[in-house]
Amino acid sequence: MKKIDLVDENTTIKEILDKDSSMQSELLKLGFNTCCAKMQTIKSFAQEKQLDVRKAMAVLNTKIEEINEINEILEEGM
């Protein structure tokens, strides 16, 4: 399984959703609209909704690191 790249403030919501299906719940918890705002970047959506873009990136990247670790463990077990 390919390692998932971390996000930055210019990553679009769609790109995040395409990385792994479990990312949708993380986005929703942070207040991101995963339906209508898919082409917006993390930065533009966060600014529009007055969300902390650095916090959002930290939470999303932590989740991606967890997914990568789990995938690595699963691959080793095969």
Distance bins in CASP14 RR format, pairs under 12 A and 6 or more apart:
PFRMAT RR
TARGET T0000
AUTHOR 0000-0000-0000
RMODE 2
METHOD distances of the structure
MODEL  1
1 19 0 0 0 0 0 1 0 0 0 0 0
1 20 0 0 0 0 0 1 0 0 0 0 0
1 67 0 0 0 0 1 0 0 0 0 0 0
1 68 0 0 0 0 1 0 0 0 0 0 0
1 69 0 0 0 0 0 1 0 0 0 0 0
1 70 0 0 0 0 1 0 0 0 0 0 0
1 71 1 0 1 0 0 0 0 0 0 0 0
1 72 0 0 0 0 1 0 0 0 0 0 0
1 73 0 0 0 0 0 1 0 0 0 0 0
1 74 1 0 0 1 0 0 0 0 0 0 0
1 75 1 0 0 1 0 0 0 0 0 0 0
1 76 0 0 0 0 0 1 0 0 0 0 0
1 77 0 0 0 0 0 1 0 0 0 0 0
1 78 0 0 0 0 1 0 0 0 0 0 0
2 19 0 0 0 0 0 1 0 0 0 0 0
2 20 0 0 0 0 0 1 0 0 0 0 0
2 67 0 0 0 0 0 1 0 0 0 0 0
2 68 0 0 0 0 1 0 0 0 0 0 0
2 71 0 0 0 0 1 0 0 0 0 0 0
2 72 0 0 0 0 0 1 0 0 0 0 0
2 75 0 0 0 0 0 1 0 0 0 0 0
3 19 0 0 0 0 0 1 0 0 0 0 0
3 20 0 0 0 0 0 1 0 0 0 0 0
3 64 0 0 0 0 1 0 0 0 0 0 0
3 65 0 0 0 0 1 0 0 0 0 0 0
3 67 0 0 0 0 1 0 0 0 0 0 0
3 68 1 0 1 0 0 0 0 0 0 0 0
3 69 0 0 0 0 0 1 0 0 0 0 0
3 70 0 0 0 0 0 1 0 0 0 0 0
3 71 1 0 0 1 0 0 0 0 0 0 0
3 72 1 0 0 1 0 0 0 0 0 0 0
3 75 0 0 0 0 0 1 0 0 0 0 0
4 11 0 0 0 0 0 1 0 0 0 0 0
4 15 0 0 0 0 0 1 0 0 0 0 0
4 16 0 0 0 0 1 0 0 0 0 0 0
4 17 0 0 0 0 0 1 0 0 0 0 0
4 18 0 0 0 0 1 0 0 0 0 0 0
4 19 1 0 1 0 0 0 0 0 0 0 0
4 20 1 0 0 1 0 0 0 0 0 0 0
4 21 0 0 0 0 0 1 0 0 0 0 0
4 22 0 0 0 0 0 1 0 0 0 0 0
4 23 0 0 0 0 1 0 0 0 0 0 0
4 60 0 0 0 0 0 1 0 0 0 0 0
4 61 0 0 0 0 1 0 0 0 0 0 0
4 63 0 0 0 0 1 0 0 0 0 0 0
4 64 1 0 1 0 0 0 0 0 0 0 0
4 65 0 0 0 0 1 0 0 0 0 0 0
4 66 0 0 0 0 0 1 0 0 0 0 0
4 67 1 0 1 0 0 0 0 0 0 0 0
4 68 1 0 1 0 0 0 0 0 0 0 0
4 69 0 0 0 0 0 1 0 0 0 0 0
4 70 0 0 0 0 0 1 0 0 0 0 0
4 71 1 0 0 1 0 0 0 0 0 0 0
4 72 0 0 0 0 0 1 0 0 0 0 0
5 11 0 0 0 0 1 0 0 0 0 0 0
5 15 0 0 0 0 1 0 0 0 0 0 0
5 16 0 0 0 0 0 1 0 0 0 0 0
5 18 0 0 0 0 0 1 0 0 0 0 0
5 19 1 0 0 1 0 0 0 0 0 0 0
5 20 0 0 0 0 0 1 0 0 0 0 0
5 60 0 0 0 0 0 1 0 0 0 0 0
5 61 0 0 0 0 1 0 0 0 0 0 0
5 64 1 0 0 1 0 0 0 0 0 0 0
5 65 0 0 0 0 0 1 0 0 0 0 0
5 67 0 0 0 0 0 1 0 0 0 0 0
5 68 0 0 0 0 1 0 0 0 0 0 0
6 15 0 0 0 0 0 1 0 0 0 0 0
6 16 0 0 0 0 0 1 0 0 0 0 0
6 19 0 0 0 0 1 0 0 0 0 0 0
6 23 0 0 0 0 0 1 0 0 0 0 0
6 42 0 0 0 0 0 1 0 0 0 0 0
6 57 0 0 0 0 1 0 0 0 0 0 0
6 58 0 0 0 0 0 1 0 0 0 0 0
6 59 0 0 0 0 0 1 0 0 0 0 0
6 60 0 0 0 0 1 0 0 0 0 0 0
6 61 1 0 1 0 0 0 0 0 0 0 0
6 62 0 0 0 0 1 0 0 0 0 0 0
6 63 0 0 0 0 0 1 0 0 0 0 0
6 64 1 0 1 0 0 0 0 0 0 0 0
6 65 1 0 0 1 0 0 0 0 0 0 0
6 66 0 0 0 0 0 1 0 0 0 0 0
6 67 0 0 0 0 0 1 0 0 0 0 0
6 68 0 0 0 0 1 0 0 0 0 0 0
7 13 0 0 0 0 1 0 0 0 0 0 0
7 14 0 0 0 0 0 1 0 0 0 0 0
7 15 1 0 0 1 0 0 0 0 0 0 0
7 16 1 0 1 0 0 0 0 0 0 0 0
7 17 0 0 0 0 0 1 0 0 0 0 0
7 18 0 0 0 0 0 1 0 0 0 0 0
7 19 0 0 0 0 1 0 0 0 0 0 0
7 20 0 0 0 0 0 1 0 0 0 0 0
7 23 0 0 0 0 1 0 0 0 0 0 0
7 26 0 0 0 0 0 1 0 0 0 0 0
7 27 0 0 0 0 0 1 0 0 0 0 0
7 30 0 0 0 0 0 1 0 0 0 0 0
7 32 0 0 0 0 0 1 0 0 0 0 0
7 41 0 0 0 0 1 0 0 0 0 0 0
7 42 1 0 0 1 0 0 0 0 0 0 0
7 43 0 0 0 0 0 1 0 0 0 0 0
7 46 0 0 0 0 0 1 0 0 0 0 0
7 53 0 0 0 0 0 1 0 0 0 0 0
7 54 0 0 0 0 0 1 0 0 0 0 0
7 56 0 0 0 0 1 0 0 0 0 0 0
7 57 1 0 1 0 0 0 0 0 0 0 0
7 58 0 0 0 0 0 1 0 0 0 0 0
7 59 0 0 0 0 0 1 0 0 0 0 0
7 60 1 0 1 0 0 0 0 0 0 0 0
7 61 1 0 0 1 0 0 0 0 0 0 0
7 62 0 0 0 0 0 1 0 0 0 0 0
7 63 0 0 0 0 1 0 0 0 0 0 0
7 64 1 0 0 1 0 0 0 0 0 0 0
7 65 0 0 0 0 0 1 0 0 0 0 0
8 15 0 0 0 0 0 1 0 0 0 0 0
8 16 0 0 0 0 0 1 0 0 0 0 0
8 41 0 0 0 0 1 0 0 0 0 0 0
8 42 1 0 0 1 0 0 0 0 0 0 0
8 43 0 0 0 0 1 0 0 0 0 0 0
8 53 0 0 0 0 1 0 0 0 0 0 0
8 54 0 0 0 0 0 1 0 0 0 0 0
8 56 0 0 0 0 0 1 0 0 0 0 0
8 57 1 0 0 1 0 0 0 0 0 0 0
8 58 0 0 0 0 0 1 0 0 0 0 0
8 60 0 0 0 0 1 0 0 0 0 0 0
8 61 0 0 0 0 1 0 0 0 0 0 0
8 64 0 0 0 0 0 1 0 0 0 0 0
9 16 0 0 0 0 0 1 0 0 0 0 0
9 40 0 0 0 0 0 1 0 0 0 0 0
9 41 1 0 0 1 0 0 0 0 0 0 0
9 42 1 0 1 0 0 0 0 0 0 0 0
9 43 1 1 0 0 0 0 0 0 0 0 0
9 44 0 0 0 0 1 0 0 0 0 0 0
9 45 0 0 0 0 0 1 0 0 0 0 0
9 46 1 0 0 1 0 0 0 0 0 0 0
9 47 0 0 0 0 1 0 0 0 0 0 0
9 51 0 0 0 0 0 1 0 0 0 0 0
9 52 0 0 0 0 0 1 0 0 0 0 0
9 53 1 0 1 0 0 0 0 0 0 0 0
9 54 0 0 0 0 1 0 0 0 0 0 0
9 55 0 0 0 0 0 1 0 0 0 0 0
9 56 0 0 0 0 1 0 0 0 0 0 0
9 57 1 0 0 1 0 0 0 0 0 0 0
9 58 0 0 0 0 0 1 0 0 0 0 0
9 60 0 0 0 0 0 1 0 0 0 0 0
9 61 0 0 0 0 0 1 0 0 0 0 0
10 16 0 0 0 0 0 1 0 0 0 0 0
10 40 0 0 0 0 0 1 0 0 0 0 0
10 41 1 0 1 0 0 0 0 0 0 0 0
10 42 1 0 0 1 0 0 0 0 0 0 0
10 43 1 0 0 1 0 0 0 0 0 0 0
10 44 0 0 0 0 1 0 0 0 0 0 0
10 45 0 0 0 0 0 1 0 0 0 0 0
10 46 0 0 0 0 0 1 0 0 0 0 0
10 53 0 0 0 0 0 1 0 0 0 0 0
10 57 0 0 0 0 0 1 0 0 0 0 0
11 17 0 0 0 0 0 1 0 0 0 0 0
11 18 0 0 0 0 0 1 0 0 0 0 0
11 19 0 0 0 0 1 0 0 0 0 0 0
11 23 0 0 0 0 0 1 0 0 0 0 0
11 27 0 0 0 0 0 1 0 0 0 0 0
11 32 0 0 0 0 0 1 0 0 0 0 0
11 38 0 0 0 0 0 1 0 0 0 0 0
11 39 0 0 0 0 0 1 0 0 0 0 0
11 40 0 0 0 0 0 1 0 0 0 0 0
11 41 1 0 0 1 0 0 0 0 0 0 0
11 42 1 0 1 0 0 0 0 0 0 0 0
11 43 0 0 0 0 1 0 0 0 0 0 0
11 44 0 0 0 0 0 1 0 0 0 0 0
11 45 0 0 0 0 0 1 0 0 0 0 0
11 46 0 0 0 0 0 1 0 0 0 0 0
11 53 0 0 0 0 0 1 0 0 0 0 0
11 56 0 0 0 0 0 1 0 0 0 0 0
11 57 0 0 0 0 1 0 0 0 0 0 0
11 60 0 0 0 0 1 0 0 0 0 0 0
11 61 0 0 0 0 0 1 0 0 0 0 0
11 64 0 0 0 0 0 1 0 0 0 0 0
12 18 0 0 0 0 1 0 0 0 0 0 0
12 19 0 0 0 0 0 1 0 0 0 0 0
12 27 0 0 0 0 0 1 0 0 0 0 0
12 32 0 0 0 0 0 1 0 0 0 0 0
12 34 0 0 0 0 0 1 0 0 0 0 0
12 37 0 0 0 0 1 0 0 0 0 0 0
12 38 1 0 0 1 0 0 0 0 0 0 0
12 39 1 0 1 0 0 0 0 0 0 0 0
12 40 1 0 0 1 0 0 0 0 0 0 0
12 41 1 0 1 0 0 0 0 0 0 0 0
12 42 1 0 0 1 0 0 0 0 0 0 0
12 43 0 0 0 0 0 1 0 0 0 0 0
12 44 0 0 0 0 1 0 0 0 0 0 0
12 45 0 0 0 0 1 0 0 0 0 0 0
13 19 0 0 0 0 0 1 0 0 0 0 0
13 23 0 0 0 0 1 0 0 0 0 0 0
13 24 0 0 0 0 1 0 0 0 0 0 0
13 26 0 0 0 0 0 1 0 0 0 0 0
13 27 1 0 0 1 0 0 0 0 0 0 0
13 28 0 0 0 0 0 1 0 0 0 0 0
13 30 0 0 0 0 0 1 0 0 0 0 0
13 31 0 0 0 0 0 1 0 0 0 0 0
13 32 1 0 0 1 0 0 0 0 0 0 0
13 33 1 0 0 1 0 0 0 0 0 0 0
13 34 1 0 0 1 0 0 0 0 0 0 0
13 35 0 0 0 0 1 0 0 0 0 0 0
13 36 0 0 0 0 1 0 0 0 0 0 0
13 37 1 0 1 0 0 0 0 0 0 0 0
13 38 1 0 1 0 0 0 0 0 0 0 0
13 39 1 0 0 1 0 0 0 0 0 0 0
13 40 1 0 1 0 0 0 0 0 0 0 0
13 41 1 0 0 1 0 0 0 0 0 0 0
13 42 1 0 0 1 0 0 0 0 0 0 0
13 43 0 0 0 0 0 1 0 0 0 0 0
13 44 0 0 0 0 1 0 0 0 0 0 0
13 45 1 0 0 1 0 0 0 0 0 0 0
13 46 0 0 0 0 0 1 0 0 0 0 0
13 48 0 0 0 0 0 1 0 0 0 0 0
13 49 0 0 0 0 0 1 0 0 0 0 0
13 56 0 0 0 0 0 1 0 0 0 0 0
13 60 0 0 0 0 0 1 0 0 0 0 0
14 23 0 0 0 0 0 1 0 0 0 0 0
14 24 0 0 0 0 0 1 0 0 0 0 0
14 27 0 0 0 0 0 1 0 0 0 0 0
14 32 0 0 0 0 0 1 0 0 0 0 0
14 33 0 0 0 0 0 1 0 0 0 0 0
14 34 0 0 0 0 1 0 0 0 0 0 0
14 35 0 0 0 0 0 1 0 0 0 0 0
14 36 0 0 0 0 0 1 0 0 0 0 0
14 37 0 0 0 0 1 0 0 0 0 0 0
14 38 1 0 1 0 0 0 0 0 0 0 0
14 39 1 0 0 1 0 0 0 0 0 0 0
14 40 0 0 0 0 1 0 0 0 0 0 0
14 41 0 0 0 0 0 1 0 0 0 0 0
14 42 0 0 0 0 0 1 0 0 0 0 0
14 45 0 0 0 0 0 1 0 0 0 0 0
15 23 0 0 0 0 1 0 0 0 0 0 0
15 27 0 0 0 0 0 1 0 0 0 0 0
15 34 0 0 0 0 0 1 0 0 0 0 0
15 38 0 0 0 0 1 0 0 0 0 0 0
15 39 0 0 0 0 1 0 0 0 0 0 0
15 40 0 0 0 0 0 1 0 0 0 0 0
15 41 0 0 0 0 1 0 0 0 0 0 0
15 42 0 0 0 0 1 0 0 0 0 0 0
15 60 0 0 0 0 0 1 0 0 0 0 0
15 64 0 0 0 0 0 1 0 0 0 0 0
16 22 0 0 0 0 0 1 0 0 0 0 0
16 23 1 0 1 0 0 0 0 0 0 0 0
16 24 0 0 0 0 1 0 0 0 0 0 0
16 25 0 0 0 0 0 1 0 0 0 0 0
16 26 0 0 0 0 1 0 0 0 0 0 0
16 27 1 0 0 1 0 0 0 0 0 0 0
16 28 0 0 0 0 0 1 0 0 0 0 0
16 30 0 0 0 0 0 1 0 0 0 0 0
16 32 0 0 0 0 1 0 0 0 0 0 0
16 34 0 0 0 0 1 0 0 0 0 0 0
16 37 0 0 0 0 0 1 0 0 0 0 0
16 38 0 0 0 0 1 0 0 0 0 0 0
16 39 0 0 0 0 0 1 0 0 0 0 0
16 40 0 0 0 0 0 1 0 0 0 0 0
16 41 0 0 0 0 1 0 0 0 0 0 0
16 42 1 0 0 1 0 0 0 0 0 0 0
16 45 0 0 0 0 0 1 0 0 0 0 0
16 56 0 0 0 0 0 1 0 0 0 0 0
16 57 0 0 0 0 0 1 0 0 0 0 0
16 59 0 0 0 0 0 1 0 0 0 0 0
16 60 1 0 0 1 0 0 0 0 0 0 0
16 61 0 0 0 0 0 1 0 0 0 0 0
16 63 0 0 0 0 1 0 0 0 0 0 0
16 64 0 0 0 0 1 0 0 0 0 0 0
16 67 0 0 0 0 0 1 0 0 0 0 0
17 23 1 0 1 0 0 0 0 0 0 0 0
17 24 1 0 1 0 0 0 0 0 0 0 0
17 25 0 0 0 0 0 1 0 0 0 0 0
17 26 0 0 0 0 0 1 0 0 0 0 0
17 27 1 0 0 1 0 0 0 0 0 0 0
17 28 0 0 0 0 0 1 0 0 0 0 0
17 32 0 0 0 0 1 0 0 0 0 0 0
17 33 0 0 0 0 0 1 0 0 0 0 0
17 34 1 0 0 1 0 0 0 0 0 0 0
17 35 0 0 0 0 0 1 0 0 0 0 0
17 37 0 0 0 0 0 1 0 0 0 0 0
17 38 1 0 0 1 0 0 0 0 0 0 0
17 39 0 0 0 0 0 1 0 0 0 0 0
17 42 0 0 0 0 0 1 0 0 0 0 0
17 60 0 0 0 0 0 1 0 0 0 0 0
18 24 0 0 0 0 0 1 0 0 0 0 0
18 34 0 0 0 0 0 1 0 0 0 0 0
18 38 0 0 0 0 1 0 0 0 0 0 0
19 26 0 0 0 0 0 1 0 0 0 0 0
19 27 0 0 0 0 0 1 0 0 0 0 0
19 60 0 0 0 0 1 0 0 0 0 0 0
19 61 0 0 0 0 0 1 0 0 0 0 0
19 63 0 0 0 0 1 0 0 0 0 0 0
19 64 1 0 0 1 0 0 0 0 0 0 0
19 65 0 0 0 0 0 1 0 0 0 0 0
19 67 1 0 0 1 0 0 0 0 0 0 0
19 68 0 0 0 0 0 1 0 0 0 0 0
19 71 0 0 0 0 0 1 0 0 0 0 0
20 26 0 0 0 0 1 0 0 0 0 0 0
20 27 0 0 0 0 0 1 0 0 0 0 0
20 60 0 0 0 0 0 1 0 0 0 0 0
20 63 0 0 0 0 1 0 0 0 0 0 0
20 64 1 0 0 1 0 0 0 0 0 0 0
20 65 0 0 0 0 0 1 0 0 0 0 0
20 66 0 0 0 0 0 1 0 0 0 0 0
20 67 1 0 1 0 0 0 0 0 0 0 0
20 68 0 0 0 0 1 0 0 0 0 0 0
20 70 0 0 0 0 0 1 0 0 0 0 0
20 71 0 0 0 0 1 0 0 0 0 0 0
21 27 0 0 0 0 0 1 0 0 0 0 0
21 34 0 0 0 0 0 1 0 0 0 0 0
21 63 0 0 0 0 0 1 0 0 0 0 0
21 67 0 0 0 0 0 1 0 0 0 0 0
22 28 0 0 0 0 0 1 0 0 0 0 0
22 29 0 0 0 0 0 1 0 0 0 0 0
22 60 0 0 0 0 0 1 0 0 0 0 0
22 63 1 0 0 1 0 0 0 0 0 0 0
22 64 0 0 0 0 1 0 0 0 0 0 0
22 66 0 0 0 0 1 0 0 0 0 0 0
22 67 1 0 0 1 0 0 0 0 0 0 0
22 70 0 0 0 0 1 0 0 0 0 0 0
22 71 0 0 0 0 0 1 0 0 0 0 0
23 29 0 0 0 0 0 1 0 0 0 0 0
23 30 0 0 0 0 0 1 0 0 0 0 0
23 32 0 0 0 0 1 0 0 0 0 0 0
23 34 0 0 0 0 1 0 0 0 0 0 0
23 42 0 0 0 0 0 1 0 0 0 0 0
23 56 0 0 0 0 0 1 0 0 0 0 0
23 59 0 0 0 0 0 1 0 0 0 0 0
23 60 1 0 0 1 0 0 0 0 0 0 0
23 61 0 0 0 0 0 1 0 0 0 0 0
23 62 0 0 0 0 0 1 0 0 0 0 0
23 63 1 0 0 1 0 0 0 0 0 0 0
23 64 1 0 0 1 0 0 0 0 0 0 0
23 66 0 0 0 0 0 1 0 0 0 0 0
23 67 0 0 0 0 1 0 0 0 0 0 0
24 30 0 0 0 0 0 1 0 0 0 0 0
24 31 0 0 0 0 0 1 0 0 0 0 0
24 32 0 0 0 0 1 0 0 0 0 0 0
24 33 0 0 0 0 0 1 0 0 0 0 0
24 34 1 0 1 0 0 0 0 0 0 0 0
24 35 0 0 0 0 1 0 0 0 0 0 0
24 38 0 0 0 0 0 1 0 0 0 0 0
24 60 0 0 0 0 0 1 0 0 0 0 0
24 63 0 0 0 0 0 1 0 0 0 0 0
25 31 0 0 0 0 0 1 0 0 0 0 0
25 32 0 0 0 0 0 1 0 0 0 0 0
25 34 0 0 0 0 1 0 0 0 0 0 0
25 59 0 0 0 0 0 1 0 0 0 0 0
25 60 0 0 0 0 0 1 0 0 0 0 0
25 63 0 0 0 0 1 0 0 0 0 0 0
26 32 0 0 0 0 1 0 0 0 0 0 0
26 34 0 0 0 0 1 0 0 0 0 0 0
26 42 0 0 0 0 0 1 0 0 0 0 0
26 56 0 0 0 0 1 0 0 0 0 0 0
26 57 0 0 0 0 0 1 0 0 0 0 0
26 58 0 0 0 0 0 1 0 0 0 0 0
26 59 1 0 0 1 0 0 0 0 0 0 0
26 60 1 0 1 0 0 0 0 0 0 0 0
26 61 0 0 0 0 0 1 0 0 0 0 0
26 62 0 0 0 0 1 0 0 0 0 0 0
26 63 1 0 1 0 0 0 0 0 0 0 0
26 64 0 0 0 0 1 0 0 0 0 0 0
26 66 0 0 0 0 0 1 0 0 0 0 0
26 67 0 0 0 0 0 1 0 0 0 0 0
27 33 0 0 0 0 1 0 0 0 0 0 0
27 34 1 0 1 0 0 0 0 0 0 0 0
27 35 0 0 0 0 0 1 0 0 0 0 0
27 37 0 0 0 0 1 0 0 0 0 0 0
27 38 0 0 0 0 0 1 0 0 0 0 0
27 40 0 0 0 0 0 1 0 0 0 0 0
27 42 0 0 0 0 1 0 0 0 0 0 0
27 45 0 0 0 0 1 0 0 0 0 0 0
27 46 0 0 0 0 0 1 0 0 0 0 0
27 49 0 0 0 0 0 1 0 0 0 0 0
27 51 0 0 0 0 0 1 0 0 0 0 0
27 56 0 0 0 0 1 0 0 0 0 0 0
27 57 0 0 0 0 0 1 0 0 0 0 0
27 59 0 0 0 0 1 0 0 0 0 0 0
27 60 1 0 0 1 0 0 0 0 0 0 0
27 63 0 0 0 0 1 0 0 0 0 0 0
28 34 1 0 0 1 0 0 0 0 0 0 0
28 35 0 0 0 0 1 0 0 0 0 0 0
28 37 0 0 0 0 0 1 0 0 0 0 0
28 56 0 0 0 0 0 1 0 0 0 0 0
28 59 0 0 0 0 0 1 0 0 0 0 0
28 60 0 0 0 0 0 1 0 0 0 0 0
29 51 0 0 0 0 0 1 0 0 0 0 0
29 55 0 0 0 0 0 1 0 0 0 0 0
29 56 0 0 0 0 0 1 0 0 0 0 0
29 59 1 0 0 1 0 0 0 0 0 0 0
29 60 0 0 0 0 0 1 0 0 0 0 0
29 63 0 0 0 0 1 0 0 0 0 0 0
30 42 0 0 0 0 1 0 0 0 0 0 0
30 45 0 0 0 0 1 0 0 0 0 0 0
30 46 0 0 0 0 1 0 0 0 0 0 0
30 49 0 0 0 0 1 0 0 0 0 0 0
30 51 1 0 0 1 0 0 0 0 0 0 0
30 52 0 0 0 0 1 0 0 0 0 0 0
30 53 0 0 0 0 0 1 0 0 0 0 0
30 54 0 0 0 0 0 1 0 0 0 0 0
30 55 1 0 0 1 0 0 0 0 0 0 0
30 56 1 0 1 0 0 0 0 0 0 0 0
30 57 0 0 0 0 1 0 0 0 0 0 0
30 58 0 0 0 0 0 1 0 0 0 0 0
30 59 1 0 0 1 0 0 0 0 0 0 0
30 60 1 0 0 1 0 0 0 0 0 0 0
30 62 0 0 0 0 0 1 0 0 0 0 0
30 63 0 0 0 0 0 1 0 0 0 0 0
31 37 0 0 0 0 0 1 0 0 0 0 0
31 42 0 0 0 0 0 1 0 0 0 0 0
31 45 0 0 0 0 1 0 0 0 0 0 0
31 46 0 0 0 0 1 0 0 0 0 0 0
31 48 0 0 0 0 0 1 0 0 0 0 0
31 49 1 0 0 1 0 0 0 0 0 0 0
31 50 0 0 0 0 0 1 0 0 0 0 0
31 51 1 0 0 1 0 0 0 0 0 0 0
31 52 0 0 0 0 0 1 0 0 0 0 0
31 55 0 0 0 0 0 1 0 0 0 0 0
31 56 0 0 0 0 1 0 0 0 0 0 0
31 59 0 0 0 0 0 1 0 0 0 0 0
31 60 0 0 0 0 0 1 0 0 0 0 0
32 38 0 0 0 0 1 0 0 0 0 0 0
32 40 0 0 0 0 1 0 0 0 0 0 0
32 41 0 0 0 0 0 1 0 0 0 0 0
32 42 1 0 0 1 0 0 0 0 0 0 0
32 43 0 0 0 0 0 1 0 0 0 0 0
32 44 0 0 0 0 0 1 0 0 0 0 0
32 45 1 0 1 0 0 0 0 0 0 0 0
32 46 0 0 0 0 1 0 0 0 0 0 0
32 48 0 0 0 0 0 1 0 0 0 0 0
32 49 1 0 0 1 0 0 0 0 0 0 0
32 51 1 0 0 1 0 0 0 0 0 0 0
32 53 0 0 0 0 0 1 0 0 0 0 0
32 56 1 0 0 1 0 0 0 0 0 0 0
32 57 0 0 0 0 0 1 0 0 0 0 0
32 59 0 0 0 0 0 1 0 0 0 0 0
32 60 0 0 0 0 1 0 0 0 0 0 0
33 39 0 0 0 0 0 1 0 0 0 0 0
33 40 0 0 0 0 1 0 0 0 0 0 0
33 44 0 0 0 0 0 1 0 0 0 0 0
33 45 1 0 0 1 0 0 0 0 0 0 0
33 46 0 0 0 0 0 1 0 0 0 0 0
33 48 0 0 0 0 1 0 0 0 0 0 0
33 49 0 0 0 0 1 0 0 0 0 0 0
33 51 0 0 0 0 0 1 0 0 0 0 0
34 40 0 0 0 0 0 1 0 0 0 0 0
34 45 0 0 0 0 0 1 0 0 0 0 0
36 45 0 0 0 0 0 1 0 0 0 0 0
36 48 0 0 0 0 0 1 0 0 0 0 0
37 44 0 0 0 0 1 0 0 0 0 0 0
37 45 1 0 1 0 0 0 0 0 0 0 0
37 46 0 0 0 0 0 1 0 0 0 0 0
37 48 0 0 0 0 1 0 0 0 0 0 0
37 49 0 0 0 0 1 0 0 0 0 0 0
37 51 0 0 0 0 0 1 0 0 0 0 0
38 45 0 0 0 0 1 0 0 0 0 0 0
39 45 0 0 0 0 1 0 0 0 0 0 0
40 46 0 0 0 0 1 0 0 0 0 0 0
40 47 0 0 0 0 1 0 0 0 0 0 0
40 48 1 0 0 1 0 0 0 0 0 0 0
40 49 0 0 0 0 1 0 0 0 0 0 0
40 51 0 0 0 0 0 1 0 0 0 0 0
40 53 0 0 0 0 0 1 0 0 0 0 0
41 47 0 0 0 0 1 0 0 0 0 0 0
41 48 0 0 0 0 0 1 0 0 0 0 0
41 53 0 0 0 0 1 0 0 0 0 0 0
41 56 0 0 0 0 0 1 0 0 0 0 0
41 57 0 0 0 0 0 1 0 0 0 0 0
42 48 0 0 0 0 0 1 0 0 0 0 0
42 49 0 0 0 0 0 1 0 0 0 0 0
42 51 0 0 0 0 1 0 0 0 0 0 0
42 52 0 0 0 0 0 1 0 0 0 0 0
42 53 1 0 0 1 0 0 0 0 0 0 0
42 54 0 0 0 0 1 0 0 0 0 0 0
42 55 0 0 0 0 0 1 0 0 0 0 0
42 56 1 0 1 0 0 0 0 0 0 0 0
42 57 1 0 0 1 0 0 0 0 0 0 0
42 58 0 0 0 0 0 1 0 0 0 0 0
42 59 0 0 0 0 0 1 0 0 0 0 0
42 60 1 0 0 1 0 0 0 0 0 0 0
42 61 0 0 0 0 0 1 0 0 0 0 0
43 49 0 0 0 0 0 1 0 0 0 0 0
43 51 0 0 0 0 1 0 0 0 0 0 0
43 52 0 0 0 0 0 1 0 0 0 0 0
43 53 1 0 1 0 0 0 0 0 0 0 0
43 54 0 0 0 0 0 1 0 0 0 0 0
43 56 0 0 0 0 1 0 0 0 0 0 0
43 57 0 0 0 0 1 0 0 0 0 0 0
44 51 0 0 0 0 0 1 0 0 0 0 0
44 53 0 0 0 0 1 0 0 0 0 0 0
44 56 0 0 0 0 0 1 0 0 0 0 0
45 51 1 0 0 1 0 0 0 0 0 0 0
45 52 0 0 0 0 0 1 0 0 0 0 0
45 53 0 0 0 0 1 0 0 0 0 0 0
45 56 0 0 0 0 1 0 0 0 0 0 0
45 57 0 0 0 0 0 1 0 0 0 0 0
46 52 1 0 0 1 0 0 0 0 0 0 0
46 53 1 0 1 0 0 0 0 0 0 0 0
46 54 0 0 0 0 1 0 0 0 0 0 0
46 55 0 0 0 0 1 0 0 0 0 0 0
46 56 1 0 1 0 0 0 0 0 0 0 0
46 57 0 0 0 0 1 0 0 0 0 0 0
46 59 0 0 0 0 0 1 0 0 0 0 0
46 60 0 0 0 0 0 1 0 0 0 0 0
47 53 1 0 0 1 0 0 0 0 0 0 0
47 56 0 0 0 0 0 1 0 0 0 0 0
49 56 0 0 0 0 0 1 0 0 0 0 0
50 56 0 0 0 0 0 1 0 0 0 0 0
51 57 0 0 0 0 0 1 0 0 0 0 0
51 59 0 0 0 0 0 1 0 0 0 0 0
51 60 0 0 0 0 0 1 0 0 0 0 0
52 58 0 0 0 0 1 0 0 0 0 0 0
52 59 0 0 0 0 1 0 0 0 0 0 0
53 59 0 0 0 0 0 1 0 0 0 0 0
53 60 0 0 0 0 0 1 0 0 0 0 0
54 60 0 0 0 0 0 1 0 0 0 0 0
54 61 0 0 0 0 0 1 0 0 0 0 0
55 61 0 0 0 0 0 1 0 0 0 0 0
55 62 0 0 0 0 0 1 0 0 0 0 0
56 62 0 0 0 0 0 1 0 0 0 0 0
56 63 0 0 0 0 0 1 0 0 0 0 0
57 63 0 0 0 0 0 1 0 0 0 0 0
57 64 0 0 0 0 0 1 0 0 0 0 0
58 64 0 0 0 0 0 1 0 0 0 0 0
58 65 0 0 0 0 0 1 0 0 0 0 0
59 65 0 0 0 0 0 1 0 0 0 0 0
59 66 0 0 0 0 0 1 0 0 0 0 0
60 66 0 0 0 0 0 1 0 0 0 0 0
60 67 0 0 0 0 0 1 0 0 0 0 0
61 67 0 0 0 0 0 1 0 0 0 0 0
61 68 0 0 0 0 0 1 0 0 0 0 0
62 68 0 0 0 0 0 1 0 0 0 0 0
62 69 0 0 0 0 0 1 0 0 0 0 0
63 69 0 0 0 0 0 1 0 0 0 0 0
63 70 0 0 0 0 0 1 0 0 0 0 0
64 70 0 0 0 0 0 1 0 0 0 0 0
64 71 0 0 0 0 0 1 0 0 0 0 0
65 71 0 0 0 0 0 1 0 0 0 0 0
65 72 0 0 0 0 0 1 0 0 0 0 0
66 72 0 0 0 0 0 1 0 0 0 0 0
66 73 0 0 0 0 0 1 0 0 0 0 0
67 73 0 0 0 0 0 1 0 0 0 0 0
67 74 0 0 0 0 0 1 0 0 0 0 0
68 74 0 0 0 0 0 1 0 0 0 0 0
68 75 0 0 0 0 0 1 0 0 0 0 0
69 75 0 0 0 0 0 1 0 0 0 0 0
69 76 0 0 0 0 0 1 0 0 0 0 0
70 76 0 0 0 0 0 1 0 0 0 0 0
70 77 0 0 0 0 0 1 0 0 0 0 0
71 77 0 0 0 0 0 1 0 0 0 0 0
71 78 0 0 0 0 0 1 0 0 0 0 0
72 78 0 0 0 0 0 1 0 0 0 0 0
END
